Amino acid sequence: MKYQSQSVAKPYFVAALALFLGQIVFGLIMGLQYVDGTFLFPAIPFNVAHMCHTNLLIVWLLMAFMGAAYYIVPEEAQTELYSPKLALLTFWVFLIAGAATILGYLLIPYSVLAHATGNHLLPTMGRGYLEQPLPIKIGIVLVALSLLFNLTMTLAKGRKTSLNFILVGALWGLALLFLPAFYFPVDTVKASYSWWWVVHGWVEGDWELILGALLGFIFIKMTGVDREVVEKWLYIIIAMTLMTGIIGIGHHYYYIGAPAYWIWLGSVFSALEPIPFLMLVAFAFRMHAQRRREHPNKAAMLWAMGTPIVAFLGAGVWGFMITLAPVQYYAHGTNLTAAHGHLAFFGAYAMVSLAMISYAMPLLRGREANSLSAQRWEMTGFWLMVLSMFTIALTLTGAGIVTIFLQRATDNPLPFMAVQDKERVFFFIREYAGLGFTAGLLAYLRSFFVRGEYDYTNNVKRALA
Amino acid sequence: MQQQVFTKSMARNIFLGGAGFFLIIYLVLTYDTWQQIPARDHAAAMTPAVIEGKYLVDTNDCMGCHTINGEGAYYAPELDNVYKRRGPAFIKAWIPAMPTGVPGRRQMPHFKFTQVQIGDIVAYLQWLSNVDTNHWPPNIQG
């Protein structure tokens, strides 16, 4: 840690991990409801657990992104953060708003919550990921404005690097792309069409810039590769992201009521969306091969190398599998999408957040790297989580394929629930994989409680022996 | 020092130019789509009952379990063509009869809708079933 004010990142990272654990608990609940439909009913109906699961995902990722930005921007700008106090205040506002949202979902029926929070004045509730009541949405905008003000002022007074421009620019984009959340036309087709501005705009556009910036920063720091090289790679990768991803949004427009030309446009451009992810893999391997030092934080390097690979598989391969319109015709709204969503969200955004936390947290705690025994816990967590998430993706893929052949692409289509009953085995394995993922997360969290730092002398001796 | 053929500022310009170019194309296409939507979804047929029905569907988080035009959660059946699959009478009887309480079966919560509200929801589902979605879903089972 080079600047004292970078330490504001710490509460963001800690809260991100706590919320991540919460997300997984609701995931386990939903997974169990897929196996036993009466589990926790009516205390926590599936849709409530679903909202908690997806909203906690967004909140913890945003927490991690914000923490990463508060850590990276001062270091890149070579100056203290403009206002650490504002950053801390923003942290508490965001955490309390996030907690209030989840408690609201759990304790108050959604329609009552909607009425009590003025949804009838400006309807915004009831869309996936954007279920938050109006005051919370306004709070998110205020938090974003505070973050952007703080970061932009820091950027303005310090060194201007391309990486910082990409990161702060992408955070501006993130905030701007949230604004369509306030636009919810009664026309369902227009509502769907504009909902994707937020969701696709984030995960298949803007967030990829954040992903690139975070990975770029980690590689500059950990490998010692020249920043000119890293930044050139980044520009080309994010250029490909937006050149494929902007029109690639059309793959959401095939069957929601939009004109048929989206079938062609969406297929062609979204089929190219794996390219930037593949480039990210090439970038990571190139940087690793050209490293000028062996960084003692092996766990962080494992996360940084794993991120583009799992992101490419989840977003690239699984995304491509369902993106062409003739395939999507049968796969739309099946668990194939859930398989892709899980592996892509985890591989790209959860893993890059964990990579950043893995790199920065030891530094925030006053050491370059954790002890090897702490790193072993962390790397155990890595493998358990990655392999479990693969299993989850595979089982959901299996379930989706069964739906396609029994309910969709058949002359004698069976009813939805009859088909779901035939997929029980997949949901069963999925829940076990979820438990495996939880074990991985707990092993990962355990690593933070292993004391001591990396012992250079001892480890060099051991390596020589 | 060897002269660089491909510089960072060239890379940045490709990024800015490429993103800007495709954003403009997207905005033009979106304008055209906007003009076409009202005819494709029969926006004129959105009566006050349909609009109220949609509001109820949103504020009770139906998409937290169901899909509508394939979007939402995958826990419960597609609602785009449920009007054609089940018919209005069935839906009107089904919603207030929830939950079934059958052991192990997925449960739908009991929503305290009035008869008028259920009528509004059915009106919305009927409107929804007539949206031109490029022949999706593939069959009546959704």
HADDOCK unambig.tbl for C-alpha pairs under 7 A between the chains (distance, minus, plus):
assign (segid A and resid 36 and name CA) (segid B and resid 104 and name CA) 4.69 0.50 0.50
assign (segid A and resid 36 and name CA) (segid B and resid 105 and name CA) 6.67 0.50 0.50
assign (segid A and resid 37 and name CA) (segid B and resid 104 and name CA) 4.87 0.50 0.50
assign (segid A and resid 37 and name CA) (segid B and resid 105 and name CA) 4.67 0.50 0.50
assign (segid A and resid 37 and name CA) (segid B and resid 106 and name CA) 3.72 0.50 0.50
assign (segid A and resid 37 and name CA) (segid B and resid 107 and name CA) 5.95 0.50 0.50
assign (segid A and resid 38 and name CA) (segid B and resid 103 and name CA) 6.51 0.50 0.50
assign (segid A and resid 38 and name CA) (segid B and resid 104 and name CA) 5.37 0.50 0.50
assign (segid A and resid 38 and name CA) (segid B and resid 105 and name CA) 6.37 0.50 0.50
assign (segid A and resid 38 and name CA) (segid B and resid 106 and name CA) 6.18 0.50 0.50
assign (segid A and resid 38 and name CA) (segid B and resid 107 and name CA) 6.24 0.50 0.50
assign (segid A and resid 42 and name CA) (segid B and resid 109 and name CA) 6.76 0.50 0.50
assign (segid A and resid 45 and name CA) (segid B and resid 109 and name CA) 6.90 0.50 0.50
assign (segid A and resid 46 and name CA) (segid B and resid 65 and name CA) 6.69 0.50 0.50
assign (segid A and resid 47 and name CA) (segid B and resid 64 and name CA) 4.19 0.50 0.50
assign (segid A and resid 47 and name CA) (segid B and resid 65 and name CA) 5.37 0.50 0.50
assign (segid A and resid 50 and name CA) (segid B and resid 64 and name CA) 6.32 0.50 0.50
assign (segid A and resid 51 and name CA) (segid B and resid 64 and name CA) 6.89 0.50 0.50
assign (segid A and resid 110 and name CA) (segid B and resid 59 and name CA) 6.36 0.50 0.50
assign (segid A and resid 110 and name CA) (segid B and resid 60 and name CA) 5.69 0.50 0.50
assign (segid A and resid 110 and name CA) (segid B and resid 61 and name CA) 6.96 0.50 0.50
assign (segid A and resid 111 and name CA) (segid B and resid 59 and name CA) 4.91 0.50 0.50
assign (segid A and resid 111 and name CA) (segid B and resid 60 and name CA) 5.19 0.50 0.50
assign (segid A and resid 114 and name CA) (segid B and resid 59 and name CA) 6.29 0.50 0.50
assign (segid A and resid 125 and name CA) (segid B and resid 58 and name CA) 6.48 0.50 0.50
assign (segid A and resid 125 and name CA) (segid B and resid 59 and name CA) 6.24 0.50 0.50
assign (segid A and resid 126 and name CA) (segid B and resid 58 and name CA) 4.26 0.50 0.50
assign (segid A and resid 126 and name CA) (segid B and resid 59 and name CA) 5.49 0.50 0.50
assign (segid A and resid 126 and name CA) (segid B and resid 61 and name CA) 5.07 0.50 0.50
assign (segid A and resid 128 and name CA) (segid B and resid 72 and name CA) 6.43 0.50 0.50
assign (segid A and resid 186 and name CA) (segid B and resid 51 and name CA) 6.52 0.50 0.50
assign (segid A and resid 187 and name CA) (segid B and resid 43 and name CA) 6.90 0.50 0.50
assign (segid A and resid 232 and name CA) (segid B and resid 8 and name CA) 4.86 0.50 0.50
assign (segid A and resid 232 and name CA) (segid B and resid 11 and name CA) 6.07 0.50 0.50
assign (segid A and resid 235 and name CA) (segid B and resid 11 and name CA) 5.52 0.50 0.50
assign (segid A and resid 235 and name CA) (segid B and resid 12 and name CA) 5.46 0.50 0.50
assign (segid A and resid 235 and name CA) (segid B and resid 15 and name CA) 6.04 0.50 0.50
assign (segid A and resid 236 and name CA) (segid B and resid 11 and name CA) 5.71 0.50 0.50
assign (segid A and resid 236 and name CA) (segid B and resid 15 and name CA) 6.62 0.50 0.50
assign (segid A and resid 238 and name CA) (segid B and resid 15 and name CA) 6.70 0.50 0.50
assign (segid A and resid 239 and name CA) (segid B and resid 14 and name CA) 6.44 0.50 0.50
assign (segid A and resid 239 and name CA) (segid B and resid 15 and name CA) 4.01 0.50 0.50
assign (segid A and resid 239 and name CA) (segid B and resid 18 and name CA) 6.47 0.50 0.50
assign (segid A and resid 239 and name CA) (segid B and resid 19 and name CA) 6.65 0.50 0.50
assign (segid A and resid 242 and name CA) (segid B and resid 19 and name CA) 5.41 0.50 0.50
assign (segid A and resid 243 and name CA) (segid B and resid 18 and name CA) 5.74 0.50 0.50
assign (segid A and resid 243 and name CA) (segid B and resid 19 and name CA) 5.69 0.50 0.50
assign (segid A and resid 243 and name CA) (segid B and resid 22 and name CA) 6.24 0.50 0.50
assign (segid A and resid 246 and name CA) (segid B and resid 22 and name CA) 6.39 0.50 0.50
assign (segid A and resid 246 and name CA) (segid B and resid 23 and name CA) 6.53 0.50 0.50
assign (segid A and resid 246 and name CA) (segid B and resid 26 and name CA) 7.00 0.50 0.50
assign (segid A and resid 247 and name CA) (segid B and resid 22 and name CA) 6.86 0.50 0.50
assign (segid A and resid 247 and name CA) (segid B and resid 26 and name CA) 6.20 0.50 0.50
assign (segid A and resid 255 and name CA) (segid B and resid 69 and name CA) 6.73 0.50 0.50
assign (segid A and resid 255 and name CA) (segid B and resid 133 and name CA) 4.67 0.50 0.50
assign (segid A and resid 255 and name CA) (segid B and resid 134 and name CA) 5.78 0.50 0.50
assign (segid A and resid 255 and name CA) (segid B and resid 136 and name CA) 5.86 0.50 0.50
assign (segid A and resid 256 and name CA) (segid B and resid 69 and name CA) 5.42 0.50 0.50
assign (segid A and resid 256 and name CA) (segid B and resid 133 and name CA) 5.31 0.50 0.50
assign (segid A and resid 257 and name CA) (segid B and resid 40 and name CA) 6.62 0.50 0.50
assign (segid A and resid 257 and name CA) (segid B and resid 41 and name CA) 6.74 0.50 0.50
assign (segid A and resid 257 and name CA) (segid B and resid 131 and name CA) 6.22 0.50 0.50
assign (segid A and resid 257 and name CA) (segid B and resid 132 and name CA) 5.37 0.50 0.50
assign (segid A and resid 257 and name CA) (segid B and resid 133 and name CA) 4.21 0.50 0.50
assign (segid A and resid 258 and name CA) (segid B and resid 33 and name CA) 6.50 0.50 0.50
assign (segid A and resid 258 and name CA) (segid B and resid 37 and name CA) 6.47 0.50 0.50
assign (segid A and resid 259 and name CA) (segid B and resid 33 and name CA) 6.35 0.50 0.50
assign (segid A and resid 260 and name CA) (segid B and resid 134 and name CA) 6.65 0.50 0.50
assign (segid A and resid 329 and name CA) (segid B and resid 136 and name CA) 6.93 0.50 0.50
assign (segid A and resid 332 and name CA) (segid B and resid 70 and name CA) 5.60 0.50 0.50
assign (segid A and resid 333 and name CA) (segid B and resid 67 and name CA) 6.65 0.50 0.50
assign (segid A and resid 333 and name CA) (segid B and resid 70 and name CA) 4.09 0.50 0.50
assign (segid A and resid 333 and name CA) (segid B and resid 71 and name CA) 5.97 0.50 0.50
assign (segid A and resid 333 and name CA) (segid B and resid 74 and name CA) 6.62 0.50 0.50
assign (segid A and resid 334 and name CA) (segid B and resid 74 and name CA) 6.29 0.50 0.50
assign (segid A and resid 335 and name CA) (segid B and resid 74 and name CA) 6.63 0.50 0.50
assign (segid A and resid 407 and name CA) (segid B and resid 141 and name CA) 6.63 0.50 0.50
assign (segid A and resid 408 and name CA) (segid B and resid 138 and name CA) 6.01 0.50 0.50
assign (segid A and resid 408 and name CA) (segid B and resid 139 and name CA) 6.64 0.50 0.50
assign (segid A and resid 413 and name CA) (segid B and resid 141 and name CA) 6.50 0.50 0.50
assign (segid A and resid 414 and name CA) (segid B and resid 141 and name CA) 6.81 0.50 0.50
assign (segid A and resid 415 and name CA) (segid B and resid 141 and name CA) 5.47 0.50 0.50
assign (segid A and resid 416 and name CA) (segid B and resid 77 and name CA) 5.75 0.50 0.50
assign (segid A and resid 416 and name CA) (segid B and resid 141 and name CA) 6.62 0.50 0.50
